[in-house]
Amino acid sequence: MKLKNLYILLGVVFLISIDTLAQDRFTQMQNQLQLIAIDNPGLENTVDLSVNGVSLQEFIRGIANANDLNISVDDGLNNIQIINNFSNVTVSDVLIFLAKRYQLEMEFVGNIISISKYNPPPEPLPPPQPKVINVNYDERGDLLTLDLSNDNLVDVIRKVTSVSDKNIVLSPNVENKKVSVFIQRMPFNAALQKFAYSNGMSLTETDDGFFVLSELGDEKVLTSNENEGTKTSKEKYKRKNIEGLFLEVSNENEISISAENVSIDEVVKAVAYELDIDYYLFSKIEGTKTLNLKAVSLEELLNNLFEATAFTYKKNYGVYLIGERKSEGLRTTTVYQMQHRSIENIMEVIPNDLKQELELKKFADLNSLVISGSRPMAEELIQFLKQIDQVVPVIAIDVIIVGYRKNRSLSAGITAGLGEPTERTEGSFVPETDVNFSAKSVNDIIENINQSSIVNLGKVTPNFYFSIKALEQDGVLKVRSTPKLATLNGHEANLSVGNTEYYVEESNNVIGAQNPQNIITRTYRPVEADLAITIKPLVSGNDQITLEITVEQSDFTERISNEAPPGKVSRSFSSMLRVKNNEMVLLGGLEEKSVNNSGAGLPFLARIPIIRWFFGQRTRSKNKSQLNIFIKPTVIY
């Protein structure tokens, strides 16, 4: 009941405060109107008004015009309709009334009054709630659970101390640290150890039961034996004689070791003791190794020691973190940027053995590969990438195409017959002979022959015609094209030049049963004929270039009919050759020859030499075409 009364009281106080603020706002308006009324006496004029269904904007403008006032009214007030009666009140009182009634705001600029809709200030935001620190402690099993994400270290330790009743002290250099970790029901001491090292800190337990957290490297690092649940300082490890192990460390910290079926865990402890290094074990190291190494560094020893095992190491702030490769704290992520090769096809080149335990992602924007996994395997992959990340030569290819076509034809003969009357003799003798003689010209020739000889020939009829035709043609055509191509080493470059012709396919479709309709559909089908060249260059180390060349050429031939598709003849060849840089080669051999010899004439007479020219027609043609291709590659780095 008391709580309910408290809520009511707070509500009343809130309403009173809001009303007080509103009254202060209107009081300020009234005071400001009184100040400018000295220069604007119209504000003190007394008015008697009765309005009904008038917009608030027009009403205020009417008051301003009637009392010689400078009032600017916002257009948003045009949608407000008012119904009011005013009797014996001043203009100032009317403006204050309207401001209260319709929640208006007045701004004053000199003698100008600006009236608009009042927008109340936003309510203050509630105070931020303190972040919940996800810490749980099971006192019965001494188990600690941590779920932290960028939390303040001081708040975390305060919460851990509160729930576990165990004393934890922070060194001054880590008080402002942000920490993150996820640990599920782990023994308290082991959980606190992993929490410390995953966030770059060291943990020391004093003799009186206090835990001290400090910056990594400030204190001696503790190693953990999870199976025994105890912590032991590395200083407590005593060098002992291990069967099958010989270990010697020089003054330069170079290690010579001989081990035969010796526990990897014992080797690590012995080396750490001899070199006085700090290390942390995420898990117990299992397995044995046989080694025989002389004068190697610690990193070289560890690489050989953990090779072909499930374990790896990582150096962090001078401390060697050792455990399984899949452990969160031992994974490393690096970005390797390719300098000369594209990242698009790099995944296909990487052997499966190098990427099976790594997470790889392409980052095309930087032409880079994101590598995540154990450090030794990541470094092995990076070394491989460096070997293949070489400058890829670009080959510029100059192609000169020369086409040669020569044709020769001869057409000759005499034609005589009966037909439509020929009015006149016409034609040409040079450069070709193609003359038609009329019946009158033929009769004139016969008459001249009769007068000059003893032979008396008869005349021809008016519809007789006589034609002589003799034509010989020679033609030479050269076509030259000089395209330029460029491609990467080992990639194909393609060139295609040609044309397309079309033919029509018609299909008849009958639609409907009672009133069938015949619909004709025409489809234009393309037929292509072109010259296609494919060149694949391979650059060797001595600046020699191996070219794989394929050439295909096709041409159209005559159609058998206007509706039929055009005929096509094709020629192709392929070649592989080696040339020097900037050396030009000639590819030829695409040659075609055709000979046509035909004639027509009177039987028997058309076969007699010389005479046959007067009793028939002969047509002879020869065609020859040849294609030559010049190729010059140039290597560009």
C-alpha positions as CSV (number, residue, x, y, z in Angstrom):
1,M,0.0,0.0,0.0
2,K,2.9,2.3,0.8
3,L,4.4,1.6,-2.5
4,K,1.2,2.5,-4.3
5,N,1.0,5.8,-2.5
6,L,4.6,6.5,-3.5
7,Y,3.7,6.0,-7.2
8,I,0.7,8.3,-6.9
9,L,2.9,11.0,-5.2
10,L,5.5,10.7,-7.9
11,G,2.8,11.1,-10.6
12,V,1.4,14.2,-9.0
13,V,4.9,15.7,-8.7
14,F,5.5,14.9,-12.4
15,L,2.2,16.6,-13.5
16,I,3.0,19.6,-11.4
17,S,6.4,20.0,-12.9
18,I,5.0,19.8,-16.4
19,D,2.4,22.4,-15.6
20,T,5.1,24.6,-14.0
21,L,7.2,24.4,-17.1
22,A,4.2,25.3,-19.3
23,Q,3.3,28.3,-17.1
24,D,6.9,29.6,-17.3
25,R,6.7,29.3,-21.1
26,F,3.5,31.4,-21.3
27,T,4.8,33.9,-18.8
28,Q,7.9,34.5,-21.0
29,M,5.6,35.0,-24.0
30,Q,3.5,37.6,-22.1
31,N,6.6,39.5,-20.8
32,Q,8.0,39.6,-24.3
33,L,4.7,40.9,-25.8
34,Q,4.7,43.7,-23.1
35,L,8.2,44.7,-24.1
36,I,7.5,45.0,-27.9
37,A,4.1,46.7,-27.2
38,I,6.0,49.9,-26.7
39,D,6.9,50.0,-30.4
40,N,3.8,48.1,-31.5
41,P,0.8,49.8,-29.8
42,G,-1.6,47.5,-31.7
43,L,-0.9,44.8,-29.2
44,E,-2.8,46.8,-26.5
45,N,-5.8,47.5,-28.8
46,T,-9.1,46.2,-27.4
47,V,-11.1,43.9,-29.8
48,D,-14.5,42.3,-29.9
49,L,-14.5,39.2,-32.2
50,S,-16.7,36.3,-33.0
51,V,-15.3,33.6,-35.3
52,N,-16.8,30.3,-36.5
53,G,-15.1,27.8,-38.8
54,V,-12.1,30.0,-39.7
55,S,-8.6,28.6,-39.9
56,L,-6.3,29.6,-37.2
57,Q,-3.8,30.9,-39.8
58,E,-6.3,33.2,-41.4
59,F,-7.6,34.4,-38.0
60,I,-4.2,35.5,-36.8
61,R,-3.4,37.1,-40.1
62,G,-6.6,39.1,-39.9
63,I,-5.8,40.3,-36.4
64,A,-2.3,41.3,-37.6
65,N,-3.6,43.3,-40.6
66,A,-6.3,45.0,-38.5
67,N,-3.9,46.1,-35.8
68,D,-0.8,46.9,-37.9
69,L,1.3,44.1,-36.5
70,N,4.1,42.1,-38.1
71,I,3.1,38.5,-37.4
72,S,4.4,35.5,-39.4
73,V,2.1,32.4,-39.2
74,D,3.3,28.9,-40.0
75,D,1.4,27.2,-42.9
76,G,0.8,24.2,-40.6
77,L,-1.8,26.1,-38.7
78,N,-4.1,26.3,-41.7
79,N,-5.6,22.9,-40.8
80,I,-6.8,24.1,-37.4
81,Q,-10.4,25.4,-37.3
82,I,-11.4,27.7,-34.4
83,I,-14.8,28.7,-32.9
84,N,-14.4,31.5,-30.3
85,N,-15.9,34.7,-29.0
86,F,-13.7,37.5,-27.7
87,S,-15.2,40.6,-26.0
88,N,-13.3,43.6,-24.7
89,V,-9.9,41.9,-24.6
90,T,-6.5,43.1,-25.8
91,V,-4.7,41.6,-28.8
92,S,-1.9,40.3,-26.5
93,D,-4.5,38.4,-24.4
94,V,-5.9,36.9,-27.6
95,L,-2.5,35.7,-28.7
96,I,-1.7,34.2,-25.3
97,F,-5.1,32.5,-25.2
98,L,-4.5,31.0,-28.6
99,A,-1.0,29.8,-27.6
100,K,-2.5,28.0,-24.6
101,R,-5.6,26.6,-26.3
102,Y,-3.8,25.3,-29.4
103,Q,-0.3,24.6,-28.1
104,L,1.5,27.4,-30.1
105,E,5.0,28.7,-29.9
106,M,6.0,32.4,-30.3
107,E,9.4,33.5,-31.4
108,F,10.4,37.2,-31.4
109,V,12.9,38.8,-33.8
110,G,12.8,42.5,-33.2
111,N,9.2,43.6,-33.7
112,I,8.3,40.5,-35.7
113,I,6.3,37.7,-34.0
114,S,6.6,34.2,-35.5
115,I,3.9,31.8,-34.5
116,S,4.1,28.0,-35.1
117,K,3.0,24.7,-33.6
118,Y,4.8,24.0,-30.2
119,N,7.0,20.9,-30.2
120,P,7.7,19.9,-26.6
121,P,11.3,18.9,-25.8
122,P,12.0,15.2,-25.8
123,E,11.7,13.3,-22.5
124,P,15.0,12.6,-20.9
125,L,16.4,9.2,-21.5
126,P,16.4,6.8,-18.5
127,P,19.8,6.3,-16.9
128,P,21.8,3.5,-18.5
129,Q,21.4,0.2,-16.7
130,P,24.6,-1.4,-15.4
131,K,25.9,-4.3,-17.6
132,V,25.2,-7.7,-16.2
133,I,28.4,-9.6,-15.6
134,N,27.7,-13.3,-16.5
135,V,29.6,-15.1,-13.7
136,N,28.4,-18.3,-11.9
137,Y,30.0,-20.3,-9.2
138,D,29.1,-23.8,-8.0
139,E,30.4,-24.0,-4.5
140,R,29.7,-27.7,-4.1
141,G,32.0,-28.7,-7.0
142,D,34.2,-25.6,-7.0
143,L,33.2,-24.9,-10.6
144,L,33.4,-21.5,-12.3
145,T,31.4,-20.4,-15.4
146,L,32.4,-17.2,-17.2
147,D,30.6,-15.7,-20.2
148,L,32.3,-12.4,-20.9
149,S,32.4,-10.1,-23.9
150,N,34.5,-6.9,-23.6
151,D,33.7,-6.5,-19.9
152,N,35.6,-4.3,-17.5
153,L,38.2,-6.4,-15.6
154,V,37.5,-4.7,-12.3
155,D,33.8,-5.4,-12.5
156,V,34.5,-9.1,-13.4
157,I,36.9,-9.7,-10.5
158,R,34.5,-8.0,-8.1
159,K,31.7,-10.3,-9.2
160,V,34.0,-13.4,-9.1
161,T,35.1,-12.5,-5.6
162,S,31.5,-11.9,-4.5
163,V,30.1,-15.3,-5.7
164,S,33.2,-17.4,-4.8
165,D,34.3,-15.7,-1.6
166,K,37.9,-16.0,-2.9
167,N,40.4,-13.2,-2.8
168,I,41.7,-11.9,-6.2
169,V,44.1,-8.9,-6.4
170,L,44.7,-6.8,-9.5
171,S,48.0,-5.1,-10.3
172,P,47.7,-1.5,-11.3
173,N,48.7,-2.1,-14.9
174,V,45.6,-4.2,-15.7
175,E,42.8,-2.3,-13.9
176,N,41.5,-0.7,-17.0
177,K,41.6,-3.8,-19.1
178,K,38.7,-5.2,-21.1
179,V,38.3,-9.0,-21.1
180,S,36.4,-11.6,-23.0
181,V,36.2,-15.4,-22.5
182,F,33.7,-18.3,-22.4
183,I,34.4,-21.0,-19.8
184,Q,31.7,-23.6,-18.9
185,R,31.8,-25.3,-15.4
186,M,35.6,-25.6,-15.0
187,P,37.5,-26.1,-11.7
188,F,38.0,-22.7,-10.2
189,N,41.8,-22.6,-10.3
190,A,42.0,-23.9,-13.9
191,A,39.3,-21.6,-15.1
192,L,41.0,-18.6,-13.6
193,Q,44.3,-19.7,-15.2
194,K,42.7,-19.9,-18.7
195,F,40.9,-16.7,-18.2
196,A,44.2,-14.9,-17.4
197,Y,46.2,-16.2,-20.3
198,S,43.5,-15.8,-22.9
199,N,43.4,-12.1,-22.0
200,G,47.2,-11.6,-21.9
201,M,47.6,-11.7,-18.1
202,S,49.6,-13.9,-15.7
203,L,48.1,-15.5,-12.5
204,T,50.1,-16.1,-9.4
205,E,48.8,-17.8,-6.2
206,T,50.4,-16.7,-3.0
207,D,51.0,-18.9,0.0
208,D,48.1,-17.3,2.0
209,G,45.6,-18.2,-0.7
210,F,45.4,-14.9,-2.7
211,F,45.3,-14.8,-6.5
212,V,47.3,-12.0,-8.2
213,L,46.5,-10.9,-11.8
214,S,49.1,-8.9,-13.5
215,E,50.4,-8.0,-17.0
216,L,51.9,-11.0,-18.8
217,G,55.6,-11.1,-18.2
218,D,55.5,-9.3,-14.9
219,E,55.4,-12.6,-12.9
220,K,56.7,-16.1,-13.4
221,V,54.2,-18.1,-15.5
222,L,52.5,-21.0,-13.9
223,T,52.0,-24.3,-15.7
224,S,48.9,-26.3,-15.3
225,N,48.4,-30.0,-15.0
226,E,44.7,-30.5,-15.6
227,N,44.7,-34.2,-14.7
228,E,46.1,-33.5,-11.2
229,G,44.3,-30.2,-10.7
230,T,47.4,-28.6,-9.3
231,K,49.7,-25.8,-10.4
232,T,53.5,-25.9,-10.2
233,S,56.0,-23.2,-10.9
234,K,58.6,-24.0,-13.6
235,E,61.3,-23.4,-11.0
236,K,60.1,-26.4,-9.2
237,Y,60.8,-28.7,-12.2
238,K,64.0,-30.5,-11.5
239,R,66.2,-31.8,-14.3
240,K,66.3,-35.6,-14.1
241,N,67.9,-38.3,-16.1
242,I,65.4,-39.4,-18.7
243,E,66.2,-42.7,-20.4
244,G,66.9,-42.2,-24.1
245,L,67.3,-38.4,-23.9
246,F,70.5,-36.4,-24.4
247,L,70.2,-32.6,-24.2
248,E,72.8,-29.9,-24.5
249,V,72.4,-26.1,-24.7
250,S,75.3,-23.8,-25.9
251,N,76.0,-20.3,-24.7
252,E,74.2,-19.0,-27.8
253,N,71.1,-21.0,-26.7
254,E,71.5,-23.4,-29.6
255,I,70.1,-26.8,-28.8
256,S,71.6,-30.2,-29.5
257,I,69.3,-33.1,-28.7
258,S,69.2,-36.8,-29.2
259,A,66.0,-38.6,-28.2
260,E,64.7,-42.1,-28.9
261,N,61.0,-42.8,-28.1
262,V,61.0,-40.1,-25.4
263,S,57.8,-38.5,-24.2
264,I,57.2,-35.2,-25.9
265,D,56.0,-33.7,-22.6
266,E,59.3,-34.6,-21.0
267,V,61.3,-33.1,-23.8
268,V,59.3,-29.8,-23.5
269,K,59.9,-29.6,-19.8
270,A,63.6,-30.4,-20.1
271,V,64.2,-27.8,-22.8
272,A,62.2,-25.2,-20.8
273,Y,64.2,-25.9,-17.7
274,E,67.6,-25.6,-19.6
275,L,66.6,-22.4,-21.4
276,D,64.7,-20.8,-18.5
277,I,61.7,-20.0,-20.6
278,D,58.1,-19.5,-19.6
279,Y,55.5,-21.8,-21.1
280,Y,51.8,-22.7,-20.5
281,L,50.2,-26.0,-21.3
282,F,46.6,-25.9,-22.5
283,S,46.4,-29.6,-22.3
284,K,48.6,-32.6,-21.6
285,I,51.0,-33.5,-24.4
286,E,50.8,-37.1,-25.4
287,G,53.0,-39.2,-27.6
288,T,56.7,-39.9,-28.1
289,K,59.3,-38.7,-30.5
290,T,62.7,-39.8,-31.9
291,L,65.0,-36.8,-32.7
292,N,68.6,-36.2,-33.5
293,L,69.2,-32.5,-34.0
294,K,72.4,-30.4,-33.7
295,A,72.7,-26.7,-33.0
296,V,69.1,-25.7,-33.7
297,S,67.0,-22.9,-32.3
298,L,64.1,-23.4,-29.9
299,E,61.6,-22.7,-32.7
300,E,63.2,-25.2,-35.0
301,L,63.2,-27.8,-32.2
302,L,59.5,-27.2,-31.4
303,N,58.6,-27.3,-35.1
304,N,60.2,-30.7,-35.5
305,L,58.9,-31.9,-32.1
306,F,55.2,-31.2,-33.0
307,E,55.3,-32.1,-36.6
308,A,52.8,-34.8,-37.6
309,T,51.2,-34.5,-34.1
310,A,48.0,-32.9,-32.9
311,F,49.9,-30.3,-30.9
312,T,51.4,-26.9,-31.7
313,Y,52.8,-23.8,-30.0
314,K,52.4,-20.1,-30.1
315,K,54.6,-17.4,-28.6
316,N,52.6,-14.6,-26.9
317,Y,54.2,-11.9,-24.8
318,G,57.3,-14.0,-24.3
319,V,55.4,-17.0,-23.2
320,Y,55.2,-20.2,-25.2
321,L,51.6,-21.5,-25.3
322,I,51.4,-25.2,-26.0
323,G,48.5,-27.4,-26.7
324,E,46.3,-29.0,-29.3
325,R,46.1,-27.3,-32.7
326,K,42.4,-26.8,-32.4
327,S,42.7,-24.9,-29.1
328,E,41.3,-21.4,-29.2
329,G,44.3,-19.7,-27.8
330,L,46.7,-21.4,-30.3
331,R,44.9,-20.5,-33.5
332,T,46.4,-17.6,-35.5
333,T,44.9,-15.5,-38.2
334,T,46.9,-13.8,-40.8
335,V,46.3,-12.0,-44.1
336,Y,48.6,-12.8,-47.0
337,Q,48.4,-10.4,-50.0
338,M,49.3,-11.8,-53.4
339,Q,51.6,-9.5,-55.3
340,H,51.6,-10.9,-58.8
341,R,48.9,-13.5,-59.1
342,S,45.1,-13.2,-58.9
343,I,43.4,-14.6,-55.7
344,E,40.5,-15.8,-57.8
345,N,42.1,-19.1,-58.9
346,I,44.6,-19.5,-56.1
347,M,42.4,-22.0,-54.1
348,E,42.6,-24.5,-56.9
349,V,46.4,-24.5,-56.8
350,I,46.9,-25.1,-53.1
351,P,47.4,-28.8,-52.3
352,N,44.9,-30.5,-50.1
353,D,47.5,-31.4,-47.6
354,L,48.3,-27.8,-46.9
355,K,44.8,-26.6,-46.4
356,Q,43.0,-29.5,-44.7
357,E,43.4,-28.1,-41.1
358,L,43.2,-24.4,-42.1
359,E,40.3,-22.1,-42.7
360,L,40.9,-20.1,-45.9
361,K,38.8,-17.3,-47.2
362,K,39.4,-15.1,-50.3
363,F,39.4,-11.3,-49.8
364,A,39.1,-10.1,-53.4
365,D,39.2,-6.4,-52.4
366,L,42.8,-6.6,-51.3
367,N,43.7,-9.6,-53.5
368,S,44.5,-11.4,-50.3
369,L,44.0,-14.8,-48.6
370,V,42.8,-14.9,-45.0
371,I,44.5,-17.8,-43.2
372,S,43.2,-19.1,-39.9
373,G,44.6,-22.1,-38.0
374,S,47.7,-23.4,-36.3
375,R,50.8,-21.2,-36.8
376,P,53.2,-23.8,-38.2
377,M,50.7,-24.9,-40.8
378,A,49.9,-21.3,-41.7
379,E,53.6,-20.5,-42.1
380,E,54.0,-23.6,-44.3
381,L,51.1,-22.4,-46.5
382,I,52.6,-18.9,-46.7
383,Q,55.9,-20.3,-47.9
384,F,54.2,-22.2,-50.6
385,L,52.3,-19.0,-51.7
386,K,55.5,-17.1,-51.8
387,Q,56.9,-19.7,-54.2
388,I,54.1,-19.4,-56.7
389,D,53.5,-15.7,-56.3
390,Q,55.8,-14.8,-59.2
391,V,55.4,-12.3,-61.9
392,V,53.2,-13.7,-64.7
393,P,54.5,-12.7,-68.1
394,V,52.0,-11.0,-70.5
395,I,52.4,-11.9,-74.1
396,A,51.5,-9.3,-76.8
397,I,50.7,-11.1,-80.1
398,D,50.8,-9.2,-83.4
399,V,48.8,-11.1,-86.0
400,I,48.9,-10.2,-89.7
401,I,46.4,-12.0,-92.0
402,V,46.9,-11.8,-95.7
403,G,44.3,-13.3,-98.0
404,Y,45.1,-13.8,-101.7
405,R,42.5,-14.7,-104.3
406,K,43.0,-14.9,-108.1
407,N,40.4,-15.9,-110.7
408,R,40.5,-16.1,-114.5
409,S,37.5,-16.9,-116.8
410,L,37.0,-17.1,-120.5
411,S,33.6,-17.1,-122.2
412,A,33.2,-17.2,-126.0
413,G,30.8,-18.4,-128.8
414,I,28.4,-17.5,-131.5
415,T,24.6,-17.7,-131.1
416,A,22.1,-17.5,-134.0
417,G,18.4,-18.1,-134.1
418,L,14.9,-16.8,-134.7
419,G,13.1,-14.6,-132.3
420,E,11.8,-11.1,-131.9
421,P,12.9,-8.7,-134.7
422,T,16.1,-6.9,-133.9
423,E,15.8,-3.3,-134.9
424,R,19.5,-2.4,-134.8
425,T,22.9,-3.8,-134.5
426,E,24.6,-2.9,-131.2
427,G,27.3,-4.1,-128.8
428,S,31.0,-3.6,-128.0
429,F,34.2,-5.1,-129.2
430,V,36.7,-3.7,-126.6
431,P,37.4,-4.5,-123.9
432,E,34.9,-7.3,-124.3
433,T,33.1,-8.6,-127.4
434,D,29.4,-8.8,-127.0
435,V,27.6,-7.9,-130.3
436,N,24.0,-8.5,-131.4
437,F,23.5,-8.3,-135.2
438,S,20.0,-7.4,-136.6
439,A,18.5,-9.2,-139.6
440,K,19.2,-6.1,-141.7
441,S,22.9,-6.1,-140.8
442,V,23.2,-9.8,-141.6
443,N,21.6,-9.3,-145.0
444,D,24.0,-6.4,-145.8
445,I,26.9,-8.7,-145.0
446,I,25.5,-11.4,-147.2
447,E,24.9,-8.9,-150.0
448,N,28.5,-7.7,-149.8
449,I,29.7,-11.3,-150.0
450,N,27.6,-12.0,-153.0
451,Q,29.0,-9.0,-154.9
452,S,32.6,-9.9,-154.2
453,S,32.5,-13.6,-154.9
454,I,30.9,-16.1,-157.1
455,V,28.9,-17.4,-154.2
456,N,25.3,-16.3,-154.1
457,L,23.9,-16.6,-150.6
458,G,20.3,-16.2,-149.7
459,K,19.0,-13.5,-147.3
460,V,17.7,-14.2,-143.8
461,T,14.2,-13.5,-142.4
462,P,13.4,-10.3,-140.5
463,N,13.2,-12.1,-137.1
464,F,16.7,-13.7,-137.5
465,Y,19.4,-12.7,-134.9
466,F,23.1,-13.3,-134.7
467,S,25.3,-12.8,-131.6
468,I,29.0,-13.0,-131.0
469,K,30.4,-13.1,-127.5
470,A,34.0,-13.3,-126.3
471,L,35.0,-12.3,-122.7
472,E,38.2,-13.0,-120.7
473,Q,38.4,-11.8,-117.1
474,D,41.4,-11.8,-114.7
475,G,41.1,-10.7,-111.1
476,V,43.4,-10.5,-108.0
477,L,42.2,-9.7,-104.5
478,K,44.3,-9.1,-101.4
479,V,42.9,-8.8,-98.0
480,R,45.1,-7.6,-95.1
481,S,44.2,-7.4,-91.4
482,T,46.5,-6.6,-88.5
483,P,44.8,-7.4,-85.1
484,K,46.7,-7.2,-81.9
485,L,46.1,-9.7,-79.0
486,A,47.4,-9.9,-75.4
487,T,47.1,-12.7,-72.9
488,L,48.7,-14.1,-69.7
489,N,51.3,-16.8,-69.9
490,G,49.5,-20.2,-70.3
491,H,46.2,-18.7,-71.3
492,E,44.5,-18.7,-74.7
493,A,44.0,-15.7,-76.9
494,N,41.2,-15.9,-79.4
495,L,40.5,-14.0,-82.6
496,S,37.4,-14.4,-84.8
497,V,36.5,-12.5,-88.0
498,G,33.5,-13.5,-90.1
499,N,30.0,-12.8,-91.3
500,T,26.6,-14.3,-90.9
501,E,24.0,-15.1,-93.6
502,Y,20.4,-16.1,-93.0
503,Y,17.9,-18.5,-94.6
504,V,14.1,-18.8,-94.0
505,E,12.3,-21.8,-92.6
506,E,8.6,-21.9,-93.1
507,S,6.2,-24.1,-91.2
508,N,2.4,-24.4,-91.7
509,N,0.2,-24.9,-88.7
510,V,-3.5,-25.6,-89.0
511,I,-5.5,-24.3,-86.0
512,G,-9.2,-25.1,-85.3
513,A,-11.4,-28.0,-86.3
514,Q,-14.6,-26.4,-87.5
515,N,-13.1,-23.3,-89.1
516,P,-9.5,-24.3,-89.6
517,Q,-7.0,-21.6,-90.2
518,N,-3.6,-22.0,-91.8
519,I,-0.8,-20.1,-90.1
520,I,2.5,-19.8,-91.8
521,T,5.5,-19.2,-89.4
522,R,8.8,-18.0,-90.8
523,T,12.0,-18.4,-88.9
524,Y,15.3,-16.9,-89.9
525,R,18.2,-19.3,-89.2
526,P,21.8,-18.0,-89.2
527,V,24.7,-19.6,-90.8
528,E,28.2,-18.3,-89.9
529,A,31.4,-18.4,-91.8
530,D,34.5,-16.9,-90.2
531,L,38.2,-17.1,-89.6
532,A,39.0,-18.2,-86.1
533,I,42.5,-18.2,-84.6
534,T,43.4,-19.6,-81.1
535,I,46.9,-19.0,-79.7
536,K,48.1,-20.3,-76.4
537,P,51.6,-19.1,-75.5
538,L,54.0,-20.6,-72.9
539,V,57.1,-18.8,-71.9
540,S,60.1,-20.8,-70.9
541,G,63.1,-19.7,-68.8
542,N,65.4,-19.0,-71.8
543,D,63.0,-16.5,-73.2
544,Q,61.7,-19.0,-75.7
545,I,57.9,-19.0,-76.4
546,T,56.0,-22.1,-77.3
547,L,52.9,-21.4,-79.3
548,E,49.9,-23.7,-79.7
549,I,48.1,-22.4,-82.8
550,T,44.7,-23.5,-84.2
551,V,43.3,-21.9,-87.3
552,E,39.8,-22.5,-88.8
553,Q,38.5,-20.9,-91.9
554,S,35.1,-21.3,-93.5
555,D,33.5,-19.6,-96.6
556,F,30.1,-19.5,-98.1
557,T,29.3,-21.3,-101.4
558,E,26.4,-20.9,-103.8
559,R,23.0,-21.8,-102.6
560,I,21.2,-24.7,-104.4
561,S,18.1,-22.5,-104.4
562,N,17.0,-19.2,-103.0
563,E,15.2,-20.8,-100.1
564,A,18.0,-23.2,-99.2
565,P,20.7,-22.5,-96.7
566,P,24.0,-21.2,-98.0
567,G,26.7,-23.8,-98.6
568,K,29.8,-23.7,-96.6
569,V,33.3,-25.0,-97.0
570,S,35.8,-25.2,-94.1
571,R,39.5,-25.5,-93.7
572,S,41.6,-25.9,-90.6
573,F,45.0,-26.7,-89.2
574,S,46.8,-26.8,-85.9
575,S,50.4,-26.4,-85.1
576,M,52.8,-26.2,-82.2
577,L,56.1,-24.4,-82.6
578,R,58.8,-22.6,-80.6
579,V,60.0,-19.1,-81.4
580,K,62.2,-16.5,-79.8
581,N,60.9,-13.3,-78.3
582,N,59.9,-10.7,-81.0
583,E,60.5,-13.3,-83.8
584,M,57.9,-13.5,-86.6
585,V,56.7,-16.8,-88.1
586,L,54.6,-17.4,-91.2
587,L,51.8,-19.9,-91.3
588,G,50.5,-20.8,-94.7
589,G,49.0,-23.7,-96.5
590,L,45.3,-22.8,-96.5
591,E,45.1,-22.9,-100.3
592,E,42.2,-23.8,-102.5
593,K,42.1,-24.3,-106.4
594,S,39.1,-24.8,-108.6
595,V,38.8,-25.3,-112.4
596,N,35.6,-25.2,-114.5
597,N,35.5,-26.1,-118.2
598,S,32.0,-26.2,-119.8
599,G,30.5,-25.6,-123.2
600,A,27.4,-26.0,-125.4
601,G,26.8,-26.2,-129.2
602,L,25.5,-28.1,-132.2
603,P,26.1,-31.8,-132.1
604,F,29.2,-33.0,-133.9
605,L,30.1,-29.5,-135.2
606,A,30.8,-28.2,-131.7
607,R,33.5,-30.9,-131.3
608,I,35.6,-29.9,-134.4
609,P,38.5,-27.7,-133.6
610,I,38.3,-24.0,-134.8
611,I,34.9,-24.7,-136.4
612,R,33.4,-25.3,-133.0
613,W,33.8,-21.7,-132.0
614,F,31.2,-20.8,-134.7
615,F,28.7,-23.4,-133.7
616,G,28.8,-23.3,-129.9
617,Q,29.8,-21.5,-126.7
618,R,32.7,-22.3,-124.3
619,T,33.3,-21.2,-120.7
620,R,36.5,-21.8,-118.8
621,S,37.3,-20.5,-115.3
622,K,40.1,-21.0,-112.8
623,N,40.0,-19.8,-109.2
624,K,42.8,-19.9,-106.7
625,S,42.8,-18.6,-103.1
626,Q,45.5,-18.7,-100.4
627,L,45.6,-17.6,-96.7
628,N,48.9,-16.6,-95.0
629,I,49.1,-15.7,-91.3
630,F,52.1,-13.9,-89.7
631,I,52.5,-14.1,-85.9
632,K,54.9,-12.2,-83.8
633,P,54.8,-12.7,-79.9
634,T,56.4,-10.2,-77.5
635,V,56.9,-10.9,-73.8
636,I,56.0,-8.1,-71.5
637,Y,56.8,-8.3,-67.7
